[in-house]
């Protein structure tokens, strides 16, 4: 019997019955057939713990069996046949996960690096929380300031302010030039007339109009 394109559903017990030429039974033989998917996609990863590190191995396939080695030496401190192991924190060597089943086998290797100090992680977390709180506080403060400014602007809305500027400068006076006019009055006959006084009358002349005015009296 030949199974072509075998599938998982083909797994089971197959019995072979043997007969002679006369059709008499000569016995039987039973064969257990198991159909398994081969091992594939083996991947090793690790994560840090407070007191060590967890190493995980994942793979595809049926009826997988796991084993672990470190630098080609078996790890006595871990239990085989498991896909996850926990190592000490100072373990900084290569770790290899071996996976196999009845059909095939495969493996994957990872370099383990030292995990950061737990104290540093705690301090970093605290600093991050403080920074977030500071940012939130600042945002709340700015929001409240904006609301207060908005309310103040609404209260004084519609009020206009004017500025009165007083000027102390006097109007510049027009320049006045003074001139002298002399009038001579002739003497009258048969009367004693005192000497005619020469009166000087000053007149104002404005440059803009060039007007001259004057008067003469006894």
C-alpha positions, 0 to 999 in steps of 0.5 A: 500500500502506498499513501500519496499526499498523506495528511493528518487524517491518514494517521492510524493503525493499519492491519495487514492480513496474510493468506496462503494460496488456498485462502487460509489465514496465515496471520496478521500484522498491525502497523501504526502510521503517524502523519506529522508536519516537519519542524520549521520556523524555529525562533529563540527570544528572551526577556529580562526578569527581576532575578534572571531572564526568560528564554523562549523557543517557538517552532511549527510542526507536530509532536515537537520535542525541545532541548537546550544547549549553551555554547554546545554544552548541555544545560544541566540547570534547565529541564529539556522537553520544554519550550521556555527556560529561566536562566540566571541574570549573569548568563551572557553566553549563547543559547541554542534551542533544538527542536525535533519530531519523528519527521525532521529536526531544526535549531536556532541560537541567540546571544544573551546580553546582560539585563539592565539593573533593576534600580535603573529601570525603577529610576527611569520609570519614576523620571518618566512618570514625573515628566508626564505629570509635569507636562499635564500640570503645565497643560492644565495651567495654560488651559485655565489661564486661557479661560480666565483671559477669555472671560476678562475679554468678554467683560470688557468687550465693547469698551473703547478707549481714547487718548487725549494729547495736550499740546503746550506749543503756542501759535507762532506769532507773525513777525512784525517789523517797525518803521519810523515815519516823520511828519513836518507841520508848517508854521501858522501865521499870526499865531504863536504856535509852539514848535511842532513836535515831531511825532514818530508814529510806528506802524506795523508792517506785516510781511504777508500783506505789506500794509503800512498805517500811521497817524500824526497829531498835535 
